[in-house]
Amino acid sequence: METIRLTASGAVVRYMAAQRIEVDGHAVPLFAGVFAIFGHGNVTCLGHELEQAGEALPTWRGQNEQGMALAAVAYAKANRRRRIMAATSSIGPGATNMITAAAVAMANRMPLLLLAGDTFNSRTPDPVLQQVEHFGSPAVTVNDAFRPVVRYWDRITAPEQVIQSLPNAVHTMLDPGDCGPAFIGLPQDIQGEAYDFPVRLFEETVHEIRRPRPDTHELRRAAAALAAADRPLIVAGGGVHWSLAEDELRAFAEIHNIPVVETVAGRTSLVADHRLNCGPIGVTGCTSANAMAAEADVVLAVGTRLGDFVTGSWTVFGGGDDVEVIGLNAARFDATKHRSLPLVADAREGLTELGAALGDYRGPEEWSDRASSETSQYHAYIDKIAAPEAVASAERSTDGADDDLPTYAQVVGVVDRAADESTYVLAAAGGFPGELVNGWRGQVVHSFDCEYGYSCMGYEISGGWGAKMALPDREVVVLVGDGSYLMMNSDLYSTVLTGHKLIVIVCDNGGYAVINRLQMAQGGVPFNNLIADSRVKDVTAVDFAAHAASMGCEAETVTTIAELEAALGRARAADRTYVIALNTYAYSWTEGGSFWEVGVPEVSTSPDVRAAREEMDAGKADQRVGW
């Protein structure tokens, strides 16, 4: 057997550089690069090997470990899980900074490779800089904290373990059912130790993502259930995108005349004006999608993990326990949720074979006509509230001082009207998911990324950086609130340094306004969410444009929707990241969602809280129960 003597770090880097994946008929690098912030735990060994690799495995310098790992998640999303970025940090705080990003990847079923330095395997120098000691378990380090938030976890304690560990990590990240982040800890001494590795480990390998076909028994049961439906409905989730199944979804819906609703991750599975697209479903959904769900008798859930925002905490399907849910999913865990009839398969192959099994079945015309009627009302509502001259909803601030400010819906309307086939919109958490899921009516499939699997504030700007890396020819537009901006904004500087231009619209509504809305809606009083309602000495406004400009962005502040429209035109013409800041109204939100179960006190001195608890208990009566 031919061997080559390399350090453990050298073997990791060389193996990664040798991996390829089939994309659109071409073999391209599986690992597009490595986001890195170096410290004593990874600079001397892994850092040296990355420098030697050069363009074979490009290294990109981050500003914050969480941010660079979030950028890697967005990169994978934009590439529909077909390409991966890695992120490396030193030991200690650099590593633990990446735990949140690992959770984002885990919740969203996204591939992400995390390589973190670790303490010495020999333990001779212990305790070392940044080591957190566990008195009763000396083998435990802070890197063990990654275990709950990754699909694959390993610590390399001998160089030869790379031979098994790296392939296992890659195959986990590329598995359509088990896809998620992988973590590998690299103790400082092991990184530099050498071993005679087999040369064939580093031969170019071209991967193809597996497309599992459905089991014949499951297929027969699913087809029989759907063929008996009088009011069938398709719920399109993110798995439609990850399977590249948009065409198959459209064809399936058209041939069998079945209306489609979309989850947050599944948004833009169909173009918005398709006659069978009823819009987004659930808590952040619209009236048309939720009205159809309330009457559906058989639901085909394609590539969705059926989270509470999709199902309205399992109340959105009006038939409750009597509704038949078919779970078409590559992951068995998701396919069987809440007693769903499982159809474990790749979304594209599953739709193709289920369509063939259905034969000439078509949903009733009156049902699809109902969908068109409901959906036209939804679009009319969005057109009304997104118009430049729209007036904020009846909900008003306590003093009325800001009632004439632009609303989130109007801001989204500006982006929606200005969009072309290159536009890719990105947001996360806060108030924008509900506004964008409804107001972004994309006419191009796969033109939307809203991180709502983990609902991670701070994803927006870092994620935009990763998305632009993946889609250099697209115009990536990031919408972010003041709260998320203040949590994580340093990757604006990253985009300037690397030349990955974004358009970033920062909407300042004075704090965490959407949580203030929830607080008030459940009987509470405004407290600690809006800055004005917090323990502060002075409410000082942040000049977001000046802040962005200090990092090299082009930036301006606008005050009206007309000014925003003009600024967006200037941003599109710019050659670097362009930030547009404006104040927005904190009390107006797009309506049309469903019930959502949150914790409300069972006992309270507040009559408003007691009333909210009664309303919550009443809503729970419609839940589909049990697993």
N, C-alpha and C positions, 0 to 999 in steps of 0.2 A: 504494500500500500504506500503510495507516494504521500509524503507529509511535508508540512511547512511549519517552521517554528515561529510562533507569534505569541504576543501577550494576550491575556483574556480580552483586554480592550481592543487590541488589534483584530482579534477574531470577530468580535461583535460588529465592528465597523465594516470589516471586509464582507461579512455575511450579509449585512443590510444592503451594502452597495451591489451585491450580486443578484438581488431579488428583482424580478420583473413581474408585470401583470398585463394581461391582454385588455386593451381599451380601444374600442372601435377598430378592431382588426390589427392593431399595432402593439408590440411589446414595449412598454415604457417602464421606467423605474417604479417599483412599488413604493419605496420610500423616497419622497421628493426632496427630503432634507431633514435637518435636525435644528430645532429651536434650542438655543443654549444660553445659559448664564453660568459662567464658570466660577468655581470656588475651590478651596483646597481639596475638596473631596472628589473632584472630577477633572481638574484642569491639567494636572501633570501627566496623566495616563490617557484617559478618554479624550481629553482636549487635544493632546498631541496627535493621537490617531486621526481625529477629525480633521485637523489641519493638514495631515499628510494625505487624506482622502481627496481634498480639494473638491472639484466639480463632480466627482463620482458620488459624493454625498454632501451637498452644500450645507454649510452651517449658517444659521441666521441668529443674530444677537437679539435677545429680548430685553425688555425693561423690567419685567416682573415675571416670576415663574408661573404664577397663575395665568397671567395674560398670555404668555407664549403657548401654554398648553391649551387654553381656550381657542387661540388662533388655530392650533392643530385640529381641534374638534371641528371648527367651522370649515377648515380645509377639506376634511373628510366628508362633511355634509355636502359641500359644493361639488365634490367629486363622486357623490352618491356611493360612498363607502368603497370605491375602487382604488383609491390611492391613500397613503398614510403619511403623516408627519410624525416624527418623534420629538420628544422634549427631554432635555437633560439638565439636571441641577446638581449642586453639591449636596452634602449631607445637611441635616438639621433643618433650619427654617426654609432653605431653598427647596428642599424636598416636600416639606409639609405644605408649602404654598401651593403645590400642585394637586393636593388632595381634592379641593373643590372642583378643579377641572376634570379630574378623574371621575368624580361623581356625575358631572355633566355628561361625559362620554358614556358612562354606565347607564344612566337613565335614558339616554337617547339611542342606545345600542350602536355607538360609534366606535370605530377602531382608533386607537391612540396608543403609541408606545412610549412609556415613561422609563427613563434610565436615570436612576438616582445614585449618587455616591452613598457609601455606608461606612460604618465603623470598621476597625481592623478585624479580620477574621481570626488572627492570632490572639487578639485581646491584650497583647503585651503592652502597648502604649496606653491602655485604658486608664482613666477616662480621657478621651480625646476631645478636641475643640468641637463644640456643638453636640456632643453626645448627651442624650438623656438616659441616665442609668436606671435600670429596674433592679432593685435590690434582690428580689427573689427569682429573677429570670434574666441572667446576663446575656442571653442570646437575643432578647427582645430589643429592637431599636425603634425609633419613630417611624421607620419605613413599614413596620407592621401595621401602622394605621391605614395603609392603602388596602389592606385585605378586603374590607367590606365594599370597596368601591371600584374593584377591577374584576374582570373575568378570569385573568391569569396573573398569578403572583409567584415570583421566585426570587431567591437570593443566591447569587453565584458564590459558592464557597470553595470551588476548585476550578481552574481554567477549563478543564475538559467538560465541565457541565454545560458550557456554551453549546456544545454539539447537540444536546437534547433540548435545552431550554429555548434557544432562539427559534428553531422551527416550530416548537409547540406554541410559542407566543404568536408567531405569524399565522399559523393555521387557526388559532382561536380568533384572531382579529378578522380573518377572512371567512369564517364560518357564518352563513346567513342566519342560522338559528341562535348561535352563541355569541355573535359579534359583540365586542365591547373592548374596553381598554386592557392593556397588558402592562404589568409593572415588573421591572427587573432591578434588583438592588445589586450594586457593585461595590463590595468592600474595597477600601483603598489599597490594601496590600495585594489582594487578588487581581485588581485591575492591571498591575504591573508584572504579575507572574506569567511565565512562559510555558508553552506546551507544544508538542508536535501534533498539530492538527491535520487531519486528512485533507488533502487538496480538494477532493471532490465536494467538501462542504461549501466551498467558495465558488463552485461552478455556477454559471448563470442559470437561474431557475425561473421559468415563466409560469405564473399562477393563473388559474381561471376560477372564478367564484362558482362554487357548486350551486346547481339549481335543482333541488329535490322535487321530484314529482309526487303527486298525492297517492296515498294508499287507495287501492281499488274499492275497498269496503267503505272507507270514509268518503270517497268521491260519490259512490252510489247513494249513501245516506244524505249527503249534502244536496245532491241533485234532486232527489225525491222531495226533500223539504222545500227547496226553492221552487220546484215545479208546481207545488201545491199552493203557492202564495197568491193571495188576492191583492196584497199591497206590499210588494217587495221593495227593499231599500238597500243600497250599497253605501257603506261607510268606508271611504278611502283614507287610509292612513299613510304614514311615512314610508312604510314598506313598499308602496307603489313606486315611489321614487327610487328606493334603494335597489329594487328589482328591475328598474328601467321599464316598468310595465304600463306607462301612461297610454301608449297606443292600444295595448290589449284591454285596458280598463275601458277606454272610450268605445272600442269595438264591441266589447261584451255588453256595455250599457245600451248601446244603440241597437244591436241585434235583438236583445231580449227586452228592450223598452223598460229599463229599470232606472229610476231616479238615483242620483248620487249626491251624497253630502260628504264634506271633507273635515278631517280633524285639523288641528293646528299644524302638525307635521306633514299632513297630507295635502295641505293647501296648494293650489295650482297643479293638482293631478289632472284636472280638466281645465280648459280655458274657462274664464268666468262666464262668458256669454253662451256657452254650450247649452242647448235646450234642456238637457237632463241634469245640469249642475244646479243644485238647490242651495249652494252656499255652505258656510261653516256650521257645524253642529255643536251643541252643548252650551256650557256656561259662557264662553266667549262667542257663541254662535249667533245665528240670526233667526228671525221668526219663521222664515220659510223652511229651513232645515229642521228646526225643532218641531214645527207643525207636522211635517212629514214623518218624523221619527215617532211622534205621539200616536200616529195611526198605523204605522207599519206592523205587519204581522210576521214577516220573515226578514231578518237583517243579515246581510252578508258583510261581515267586518273584514276588510282586506288590509293586512299589514299594519294593524293598529294594536297597541297594548291596552286599549280601552281604559284609559285613565279617567279620573273623576270629572275632568273638564270636558271630556267627550261625552260621557254618559250622564252628565248632570247628577253625579253621585248615584248612578244607576236608577234614575227616575225618568230619563228623557224618552225611553221607549215606553209608550203609554200602555201597552199591554202587560207591563210588568213581567211576572213569572210566565205568562202565557205566550210571550213573544219568543219565537225560535231564533236564536243567534247562531250563525255559522261563522266560526273563527278560521278564516283562511290566513295562515301565518306560518312562516318558516320556523318559528319558535313554538315548540309544544306548549310551553308555559303560557304564552299569550293566546294560543288557539283554544285553550280549554277553560278560559276564565268564565266565572259565573255560569257554569253548566252549559257553556257554548258547545255546539256540535262541532267537533274539531275537523279541520281539513288542513293537515300539516303539510305545507308545500311552499315552494317559491311562488311569489305573487303572480309573476308572468305565466309560469307553467300551470299554476293552479287555475287561473282564469281561463286559459286556453282549454284545458281538459274539462273544466266544469262547464264551459260553454258548449263543448261538443256533447257532453252528457245530457245537457238540457234540451238539445235538439231544437225544435221550432217553438219552444215556449217563449211567450212574450207577456210582459205585464199588461194589465188592462189599460186601454187608451184613456179612460176616464181618470185613472190614477196618475199617469204621466201628464195629462192635461191639468190636473190639480197641482202638480209640481210646478208647471210653467206659470200658473196663475199666482201661486204663493211666491214664487221667486221674483216675478215682476214687481210685486209689492215691496219686496226686500230691496231691489235695486232702486226703486223710486224713493224709498226712505233714505238710502245712502246718498243718492244724488241730492236730496234736499238738505241733509245735515252737513254735507261736504262742500256745498256751494260756497263761493267766496262771500256772498251776502247773507249766509245763514246766521241765525240768531241762536245763542246758547239756549239749551233746553230750560224747562221750567225750574229745574233745580238751580238755586242761586247761592252765592256766598252770603255770609251773614251780614256784611256791611254793603254789598252791592258795588264795591269800588272797582272790581276787576271784571264785571259782567260783560264788558265789550271786548275782552281779549279774544284772540283766535282760539278755537277749540282744537283738540287732537284730531277730531274728524275732519276739520277743514285742512289741517296740515297734511294729513294722509291724502286728502282729496287733491291737493296740489301735486303730490308725487304721482298719484294715480293718473291724473290727466296728462302729465308731462311724460309719462313712460313710453318707451319704445321697446323693440325686441331685445335690446341689450340690457335693459334695466333688471337688476337683481336687488331685492329689498331685504334688509336684515334688521332684526330687533330682538328683544328679549325682555321677559319679566315686566314688572310695573304695569303702567296703563296702556302701553302700546300693543300688547298682544290682542286684546279685545278690539281695539280700534283698527289695527292693520288686518287682522283676520277677516274682518267685515269689509273694510274700506279699500284694501288692496285687491282689486279685481283684475288679476293678471291675465293678459292675453297670450302669454307664453308659458308653457308648462315648465316646472322647476325654476321658478323665478322668485322664490320666497324662502327665507330662513328665519323662523321665529323660535328661539331656544325657549321651549316651554316644557320640555321633559323634566328638567330640574329647576326651571324658572330662575335662572341665575342672573341676578343683576351684575353688571360689569362685563357680560359677554359681548355686548354690542360692538364696541370699537375694536377690541382684540379679535373678535370673530370676523369683523369686516376686513381686517388685515389678512386673516387666513383665507377668507372667501376670495379676495382679490388676487391672492397668490394662485389660487386654483382656477380662477376665471379672469385672466388678465385682459380679455377683450370685452368683458361686461362692465357696465357702469354700476358699481356697487354703492347703493344708497343706504346709509345707516340712520335709523331714527332712534334717539336716545333721550331719556328724561334727565333732568338735573340730578336726581338722586343717583342713578346709575353712572352718570358722567363723573360725579365726584368720587364714586367708589373706585373706578378704574378708567383712566384716560391716557396713560403714558404711551400706549401704542399708537396714538396720533403721531408721536415723535418717530416711532418705528416706521410708519408708513411714509413719512417724509424722508427718512434716512434711506429706505430701500426702494423708493420710487413706486410704491403701490398706492396709487391715488384712490381715495374714497371721497364721497360726498356725505358729510355728517350733519344732520339737522338736530340741534339740541333744543328741546322744549322745556323751558323753565316754568314749572307750575308751583314753585315754592316748597318743594319737599316730596314726600312720599304720598302723593295725592290719591292714588287708587286704593291704598291701604286705609287712608283716612275715610274714603268712601265706604269701605267694608266695615270699618269701626263704627261709623255712624249708622249704617244700615242695620247693624245688629244691636242697636239700642245704646251704643256708647256715645260718648261726647268726644269732640276732637282733642286728641292728646298725643303728643310726642311723634306725630307723623309730619304734618306741615311744620316748617321751621317756626312759623309764627305761633304755633301751639306747643312749642318745646321750651325747655328750660334754657333760654338764651338771654344774654344781656342786651343784644342789639340785633335786629334782623338786617344783616348786611348782604346786599346783592352781589353775586359773583358775575364778573364780566367774562363770560365764557369765550367770547370772540377774542378778547385780549389774551386770555390764557392759551387758547389754541394757537394764536399768532406767535406767542413766545416759544412754541415748539416748532415753528417753521411752517405752519399751515397758512394758507390764505383764509381769511375769516372776516365775517361781518355780522352785525346785529341788525335785524329787521323788526318791524313792529306790526305790520299788517299782512294779510294774505296776498295782496297785490305785490307788496315788496318781496315776500317770500318767493312768489312765482318768478319775479325778475331775477332775484338772487340765485335761484335754482338754474336759470339759464346761464348765468355767469359761472356757476360752479361746474356745469357740464363742459364749458369751454376751457376751464382751467387745466393746467398740466400737473398739478399737485393736489394733495388733500385739501379740501375746501370745507370749512365749518361755517354753518349758518345758525345763529342763535336767535331765539325769540321767546318772549314771555307768552304763556298760554294759560287758558282758563282751567281752574282746578276742580270745577264742580259739574262739568258736563261730559257725559259719556254715552257712547253708542248703546242703545237698548236692544233687547231681543234675546237675551240669554235664558238659561234654564235654572232650575233649582240647583243649589250647591250646599252640601253639608259642611259646616264648620262648627267648631266648638263654641257653644253659647252657654253661659252659666245657668245651671238649673235653679239656683237660688240667688236672688239679688234684691237689694233694697230699691233698685230702679224699676219703675213701672215699664219703661221702654225696653229694658233688657228682658224683663219677664215676658213682655209681649213678643219680643223677638224669639225667645225660647219656645213659646207656644207655636209660633209660625214655623220654626224649624222642626218641631215634633210633628206638626201636621204634614209638612213636606216629606218627611221620612216615611210616611205611610204608603207612599207610592213606589218605594224602592224595590228593585229586584233583589232578593236576599239569597245568601248562601253561595257556596262554591260547588 
